[in-house]
Amino acid sequence: MANRNKPLSPQARTALLAATALAQHLPWQKWPPARQLSFIFSANAAQVIGVQAEPHSALAQLHRHCVATRPADEQWRIRHFLSQLVKCRTGLLDRPELAPALAQLGLHFACRVRELAGWQPRSKNAFYQLDSLVRHLFDQFGDVPGWMLNGWGRAPAQHAGVDLTLLFLHLGRGQSLRSFEGLPAPLTKHLEHGLRQAPDGCTFQEAYRYAQLAARDATEWLGVVLDSRLGREPIGPDDALWLAVLDLFRAEPDVDAWQFGPVCDWIHFRRRVGNLVEPAQPGFSLRGRSLASLLAHTARWFRTLGPARRHPRFQELLAAVWPGLAVPDFAGGDGDWVHIRQLRSYPELLDEGRHMHHCVASYVHQCQRGRRGIYSLTFNGSRMLTLEITPDYQLVQARGKYNRRPTPLERQWLIHWLQKERLTADDYVWEGILN
């Protein structure tokens, strides 16, 4: 009988009141902040929340991330932080998505550079409040890149093996990024500067790719790179190869940038996979290879893949054909050993570029729109010149292998064809033909 009349402890009274409130479906946000906090860390909270609270509610998520999965010392640190946070007029406690971030803030609260009492939220948006709070507590000089805020509970803290939370604390104390232990690769000053300039919302790997491109003054390629093998693979020694491929594309601005990904896929196949006909070549390099040959090899490889594995845009382009300009093909010489033939499909452009070692394949969209006509001059079936004609029937380019100028014999047949079809040529081409 004596135990029946024994007064309840404050913790037990809080749990009983919370259970009664939940049973009556009273919003827990309307409880006094101190009562919310006491209930979350009470001994009976797990049982009450499991039975009567929605599993994805803010109450359940706070208990899950701040209490249920934590040892006693971590619970104490988090509770110490939350007991000060509830004194601030903030909506952070009302958002279940932010419970992991609040737990992380509590774990690292001892590393703060400013006191929480000096913080006031300037926005009603809880996510903006979180960013503001993180910077107030841990960013001493206000220069930590915004993308590092992703480490505070809204995404996996580990990116490419780097803990963004610890990296934020490191930079927030004014330390250099290069001095942070645990980076996947050493940083130069240029890379560190690029990482600091990376856009908000990046993961560490995305920011690192941005830095690599910034060092090349090629940040406009970021979307293409992130959609390619370079963007998907971990940071490592293969980066140099993929960046060398990128340099080939940048040297040919008329080539569609999105072909960068398929070319990298073919190179990976040649280096790491292979087949019975062509075994893998781990020592594959770009030495002596042109972008034209890489595009041609990639196109042939894509034809061997099943439809599900083909890049949709590349697959569509491989089937592209066009009517071409109204300049007819030409045959001349004894036995018609000289031919000038218009190329009317993307595979034909690829083959021409691979044999002639130039990037005529980059003209595919101009050919499809009727803005250019590409012709191939052959002697006895051997490719000699690639010719470019405009819709107003003017010859604007005549190039041989490796972009060389026409030989005297080639010039002779070229002039004969121009006169026969009543074509003109600009001054630059005439100079190359006549001299």
NUMARMAR-381389 format. One line per 8 residues: number of its first residue (from 1); their letters; for each residue x, z, y of C-alpha. Coordinates in nm, 2 decimals. Example, Ala and Ser with C-alpha at 12.3 -4.5 7.8 and 13.67 -1.06 7.14 Angstrom:
residues 2
1	AS	1.23,0.78,-0.45 | 1.37,0.71,-0.11
//
This chain:
residues 435
1	MANRNKPL	0.00,0.00,0.00 | 0.29,0.08,0.23 | 0.43,-0.28,0.20 | 0.09,-0.42,0.28 | 0.09,-0.26,0.62 | 0.46,-0.34,0.70 | 0.49,-0.55,1.02 | 0.61,-0.91,0.98
9	SPQARTAL	0.95,-1.00,1.10 | 0.97,-1.24,1.40 | 1.09,-1.53,1.17 | 0.80,-1.47,0.93 | 0.55,-1.44,1.21 | 0.68,-1.78,1.36 | 0.64,-1.95,1.02 | 0.29,-1.81,0.97
17	LAATALAQ	0.18,-1.92,1.31 | 0.33,-2.26,1.25 | 0.16,-2.30,0.92 | -0.18,-2.20,1.07 | -0.13,-2.45,1.35 | -0.04,-2.73,1.12 | -0.34,-2.66,0.90 | -0.56,-2.68,1.21
25	HLPWQKWP	-0.38,-3.01,1.30 | -0.26,-2.88,1.63 | 0.01,-3.10,1.78 | 0.34,-2.92,1.73 | 0.47,-3.08,2.06 | 0.22,-2.84,2.24 | 0.40,-2.54,2.10 | 0.64,-2.36,2.33
33	PARQLSFI	0.99,-2.51,2.29 | 1.14,-2.18,2.17 | 0.87,-2.16,1.90 | 0.93,-2.51,1.78 | 1.30,-2.43,1.74 | 1.24,-2.10,1.57 | 1.01,-2.27,1.32 | 1.24,-2.55,1.23
41	FSANAAQV	1.52,-2.31,1.14 | 1.30,-2.05,0.97 | 1.32,-1.99,0.60 | 0.97,-2.11,0.52 | 0.99,-2.43,0.73 | 1.08,-2.66,0.44 | 0.78,-2.55,0.23 | 0.53,-2.57,0.52
49	IGVQAEPH	0.66,-2.91,0.65 | 0.66,-3.05,0.30 | 0.30,-2.97,0.24 | 0.13,-3.00,0.58 | 0.34,-3.22,0.81 | 0.37,-3.60,0.81 | 0.71,-3.69,0.65 | 0.80,-3.93,0.94
57	SALAQLHR	0.69,-3.69,1.22 | 0.94,-3.56,1.47 | 0.90,-3.21,1.33 | 0.99,-3.33,0.97 | 1.28,-3.55,1.09 | 1.43,-3.27,1.30 | 1.42,-3.04,1.00 | 1.56,-3.30,0.77
65	HCVATRPA	1.86,-3.39,0.98 | 1.93,-3.06,1.15 | 1.86,-2.81,0.88 | 1.78,-2.94,0.53 | 2.10,-3.13,0.47 | 2.34,-2.89,0.66 | 2.54,-2.59,0.55 | 2.50,-2.27,0.74
73	DEQWRIRH	2.78,-2.32,0.99 | 2.65,-2.67,1.09 | 2.30,-2.53,1.13 | 2.43,-2.27,1.37 | 2.61,-2.52,1.58 | 2.31,-2.75,1.60 | 2.07,-2.47,1.68 | 2.30,-2.35,1.95
81	FLSQLVKC	2.29,-2.69,2.11 | 1.91,-2.73,2.07 | 1.84,-2.39,2.21 | 2.00,-2.51,2.54 | 1.84,-2.86,2.52 | 1.48,-2.72,2.50 | 1.54,-2.57,2.84 | 1.57,-2.92,2.98
89	RTGLLDRP	1.27,-3.14,3.07 | 1.33,-3.41,2.81 | 1.14,-3.61,2.55 | 1.43,-3.63,2.31 | 1.27,-3.37,2.07 | 0.95,-3.58,2.05 | 1.11,-3.89,1.90 | 1.17,-3.88,1.52
97	ELAPALAQ	1.41,-4.17,1.55 | 1.65,-3.96,1.76 | 1.67,-3.66,1.52 | 2.00,-3.79,1.37 | 2.15,-3.83,1.71 | 2.05,-3.47,1.81 | 2.21,-3.34,1.50 | 2.53,-3.53,1.58
105	LGLHFACR	2.53,-3.40,1.94 | 2.49,-3.05,1.80 | 2.79,-3.09,1.56 | 3.02,-3.21,1.85 | 2.87,-2.99,2.12 | 3.19,-2.78,2.13 | 3.38,-3.09,2.24 | 3.18,-3.14,2.56
113	VRELAGWQ	3.35,-3.20,2.89 | 3.05,-3.08,3.10 | 2.79,-2.81,3.05 | 2.44,-2.91,2.95 | 2.28,-2.72,3.23 | 2.41,-2.97,3.48 | 2.23,-3.26,3.31 | 1.89,-3.40,3.43
121	PRSKNAFY	1.72,-3.70,3.27 | 1.66,-3.98,3.53 | 1.43,-4.18,3.30 | 1.12,-4.12,3.10 | 1.26,-4.34,2.82 | 1.39,-4.12,2.55 | 1.66,-4.37,2.45 | 1.79,-4.39,2.80
129	QLDSLVRH	1.79,-4.01,2.82 | 2.00,-4.00,2.50 | 2.26,-4.24,2.65 | 2.27,-4.04,2.97 | 2.31,-3.71,2.78 | 2.59,-3.85,2.56 | 2.78,-3.97,2.87 | 2.72,-3.64,3.05
137	LFDQFGDV	2.85,-3.43,2.77 | 3.14,-3.64,2.64 | 3.24,-3.92,2.88 | 3.46,-3.75,3.13 | 3.54,-4.05,3.35 | 3.23,-4.27,3.28 | 3.43,-4.56,3.14 | 3.35,-4.55,2.77
145	PGWMLNGW	3.21,-4.89,2.66 | 2.83,-4.89,2.62 | 2.84,-5.04,2.27 | 3.00,-4.72,2.14 | 2.67,-4.54,2.21 | 2.55,-4.70,1.88 | 2.75,-4.43,1.70 | 2.51,-4.16,1.81
153	GRAPAQHA	2.24,-4.17,1.54 | 2.07,-4.50,1.61 | 2.28,-4.70,1.36 | 2.54,-4.61,1.09 | 2.82,-4.42,1.27 | 3.07,-4.60,1.05 | 3.15,-4.96,1.16 | 3.43,-5.15,0.99
161	GVDLTLLF	3.57,-4.82,0.88 | 3.57,-4.68,1.23 | 3.36,-4.37,1.32 | 3.21,-4.46,1.66 | 3.12,-4.10,1.73 | 3.48,-3.98,1.70 | 3.60,-4.29,1.89 | 3.36,-4.21,2.17
169	LHLGRGQS	3.49,-3.85,2.19 | 3.85,-3.99,2.19 | 3.79,-4.23,2.48 | 3.57,-3.98,2.66 | 3.87,-3.75,2.70 | 4.06,-4.03,2.87 | 4.27,-4.14,2.57 | 4.36,-4.50,2.51
177	LRSFEGLP	4.18,-4.70,2.24 | 4.51,-4.80,2.08 | 4.60,-4.44,2.01 | 4.29,-4.38,1.80 | 4.38,-4.32,1.44 | 4.18,-4.51,1.18 | 4.15,-4.85,1.34 | 4.14,-5.13,1.09
185	APLTKHLE	4.42,-5.33,1.26 | 4.67,-5.26,1.54 | 4.56,-5.34,1.89 | 4.74,-5.53,2.16 | 4.67,-5.46,2.52 | 4.47,-5.78,2.54 | 4.26,-5.67,2.24 | 4.20,-5.33,2.39
193	HGLRQAPD	4.09,-5.48,2.72 | 3.85,-5.71,2.53 | 3.71,-5.43,2.33 | 3.63,-5.24,2.65 | 3.45,-5.54,2.79 | 3.24,-5.62,2.48 | 2.86,-5.64,2.54 | 2.64,-5.34,2.47
201	GCTFQEAY	2.47,-5.33,2.13 | 2.78,-5.45,1.94 | 2.91,-5.29,1.63 | 3.28,-5.23,1.62 | 3.35,-5.55,1.43 | 3.14,-5.76,1.67 | 3.32,-5.60,1.96 | 3.65,-5.68,1.79
209	RYAQLAAR	3.56,-6.04,1.75 | 3.46,-6.05,2.11 | 3.80,-5.92,2.20 | 3.97,-6.18,1.99 | 3.78,-6.45,2.17 | 3.84,-6.30,2.51 | 4.21,-6.32,2.44 | 4.16,-6.69,2.39
217	DATEWLGV	3.92,-6.73,2.69 | 3.65,-6.84,2.44 | 3.38,-6.57,2.46 | 3.12,-6.85,2.48 | 3.19,-6.89,2.10 | 3.08,-6.54,2.02 | 2.74,-6.64,1.87 | 2.89,-6.91,1.66
225	VLDSRLGR	3.17,-6.68,1.53 | 2.94,-6.39,1.44 | 2.72,-6.64,1.24 | 3.03,-6.75,1.04 | 3.26,-6.61,0.78 | 3.48,-6.48,1.06 | 3.19,-6.27,1.18 | 3.09,-6.15,0.83
233	EPIGPDDA	3.43,-6.07,0.67 | 3.61,-5.75,0.74 | 3.89,-5.74,1.00 | 4.21,-5.84,0.82 | 4.49,-6.09,0.76 | 4.26,-6.38,0.72 | 4.16,-6.36,1.09 | 4.46,-6.57,1.19
241	LWLAVLDL	4.33,-6.86,0.97 | 3.98,-6.86,1.10 | 4.10,-6.84,1.46 | 4.32,-7.14,1.39 | 4.02,-7.33,1.28 | 3.84,-7.22,1.59 | 4.13,-7.36,1.80 | 4.08,-7.70,1.63
249	FRAEPDVD	3.71,-7.70,1.73 | 3.79,-7.59,2.09 | 4.04,-7.88,2.12 | 3.75,-8.12,2.04 | 3.46,-8.00,2.27 | 3.24,-8.29,2.16 | 3.22,-8.16,1.81 | 2.91,-7.95,1.75
257	AWQFGPVC	3.01,-7.58,1.75 | 2.78,-7.48,1.47 | 2.99,-7.68,1.22 | 3.25,-7.41,1.25 | 3.07,-7.19,0.99 | 3.04,-7.46,0.72 | 3.41,-7.56,0.76 | 3.51,-7.20,0.72
265	DWIHFRRR	3.29,-7.18,0.41 | 3.47,-7.48,0.26 | 3.81,-7.34,0.34 | 3.71,-7.01,0.17 | 3.60,-7.21,-0.14 | 3.93,-7.39,-0.15 | 4.13,-7.07,-0.11 | 3.94,-6.82,-0.32
273	VGNLVEPA	3.70,-6.99,-0.55 | 3.78,-7.35,-0.66 | 3.65,-7.53,-0.97 | 3.77,-7.70,-1.28 | 3.86,-8.01,-1.09 | 4.02,-7.84,-0.79 | 4.15,-7.49,-0.87 | 4.17,-7.23,-0.60
281	QPGFSLRG	4.46,-7.26,-0.36 | 4.55,-6.92,-0.22 | 4.82,-7.07,-0.01 | 4.59,-7.32,0.16 | 4.69,-7.38,0.52 | 4.59,-7.60,0.81 | 4.93,-7.75,0.85 | 4.90,-8.13,0.87
289	RSLASLLA	4.52,-8.12,0.87 | 4.30,-8.26,1.14 | 3.95,-8.15,1.23 | 3.82,-8.49,1.12 | 3.96,-8.43,0.77 | 3.82,-8.08,0.75 | 3.47,-8.21,0.85 | 3.49,-8.48,0.59
297	HTARWFRT	3.60,-8.25,0.31 | 3.32,-8.00,0.41 | 3.06,-8.28,0.40 | 3.16,-8.39,0.05 | 3.16,-8.03,-0.07 | 2.82,-7.96,0.07 | 2.68,-8.26,-0.12 | 2.78,-8.09,-0.44
305	LGPARRHP	2.60,-7.76,-0.36 | 2.24,-7.69,-0.46 | 1.99,-7.71,-0.18 | 1.95,-7.34,-0.16 | 2.32,-7.29,-0.07 | 2.35,-7.56,0.19 | 2.36,-7.49,0.55 | 2.02,-7.62,0.67
313	RFQELLAA	2.15,-7.80,0.98 | 2.44,-7.95,0.80 | 2.22,-8.07,0.51 | 1.99,-8.23,0.76 | 2.28,-8.40,0.93 | 2.42,-8.54,0.61 | 2.10,-8.74,0.57 | 2.10,-8.86,0.93
321	VWPGLAVP	2.08,-9.24,0.98 | 2.01,-9.44,1.29 | 1.93,-9.81,1.37 | 2.24,-9.86,1.59 | 2.29,-10.10,1.88 | 2.18,-10.46,1.87 | 2.54,-10.59,1.84 | 2.57,-10.76,1.50
329	DFAGGDGD	2.85,-10.71,1.25 | 3.13,-10.96,1.24 | 3.33,-11.14,0.97 | 3.62,-11.38,1.03 | 3.94,-11.53,0.90 | 3.99,-11.73,0.58 | 3.78,-11.56,0.32 | 3.64,-11.33,0.58
337	WVHIRQLR	3.93,-11.09,0.55 | 3.85,-10.94,0.90 | 3.53,-10.73,0.94 | 3.38,-10.54,1.23 | 3.09,-10.32,1.10 | 2.87,-10.08,1.28 | 2.85,-9.72,1.13 | 2.50,-9.60,1.10
345	SYPELLDE	2.51,-9.26,0.93 | 2.69,-8.93,0.96 | 2.87,-8.96,0.63 | 3.01,-9.30,0.75 | 3.14,-9.13,1.07 | 3.30,-8.85,0.87 | 3.48,-9.10,0.64 | 3.60,-9.30,0.94
353	GRHMHHCV	3.73,-8.99,1.11 | 3.90,-8.86,0.79 | 4.08,-9.20,0.73 | 4.17,-9.26,1.10 | 4.26,-8.89,1.18 | 4.04,-8.86,1.48 | 3.70,-8.69,1.56 | 3.47,-8.99,1.58
361	ASYVHQCQ	3.22,-8.77,1.38 | 3.16,-8.58,1.71 | 2.96,-8.88,1.83 | 2.68,-8.83,1.58 | 2.42,-8.71,1.83 | 2.50,-8.98,2.08 | 2.46,-9.24,1.81 | 2.13,-9.09,1.70
369	RGRRGIYS	2.00,-9.11,2.06 | 2.12,-9.47,2.10 | 2.38,-9.38,2.36 | 2.67,-9.50,2.16 | 2.75,-9.75,1.89 | 3.05,-9.69,1.66 | 3.21,-9.99,1.49 | 3.50,-10.01,1.24
377	LTFNGSRM	3.75,-10.30,1.24 | 3.91,-10.36,0.89 | 4.17,-10.60,0.76 | 4.11,-10.68,0.39 | 3.91,-10.36,0.36 | 4.17,-10.14,0.53 | 4.06,-9.95,0.84 | 4.25,-10.06,1.15
385	LTLEITPD	4.05,-9.97,1.46 | 3.75,-9.76,1.56 | 3.55,-9.91,1.84 | 3.30,-9.74,2.08 | 3.02,-9.95,2.25 | 2.78,-9.83,2.51 | 2.41,-9.94,2.53 | 2.50,-10.19,2.81
393	YQLVQARG	2.73,-10.37,2.56 | 3.06,-10.24,2.70 | 3.36,-10.15,2.49 | 3.49,-9.82,2.61 | 3.73,-9.72,2.33 | 3.94,-9.90,2.08 | 4.17,-9.66,1.88 | 4.36,-9.69,1.56
401	KYNRRPTP	4.49,-9.41,1.33 | 4.59,-9.10,1.51 | 4.44,-9.26,1.83 | 4.71,-9.52,1.86 | 4.65,-9.84,2.07 | 4.57,-10.18,1.91 | 4.85,-10.39,1.77 | 4.88,-10.76,1.89
409	LERQWLIH	4.70,-10.89,1.58 | 4.42,-10.64,1.62 | 4.39,-10.73,1.99 | 4.36,-11.10,1.90 | 4.06,-11.04,1.67 | 3.91,-10.78,1.91 | 3.91,-11.03,2.20 | 3.76,-11.30,1.97
417	WLQKERLT	3.47,-11.06,1.88 | 3.42,-10.96,2.25 | 3.39,-11.32,2.36 | 3.17,-11.42,2.07 | 2.92,-11.14,2.13 | 2.96,-11.15,2.51 | 3.07,-10.79,2.54 | 3.26,-10.65,2.83
425	ADDYVWEG	3.52,-10.38,2.84 | 3.62,-10.13,3.11 | 3.95,-10.16,3.29 | 4.12,-9.90,3.08 | 4.04,-10.07,2.75 | 4.13,-10.42,2.89 | 4.47,-10.28,2.99 | 4.52,-10.15,2.64
433	ILN	4.41,-10.48,2.48 | 4.60,-10.72,2.70 | 4.93,-10.52,2.74
//
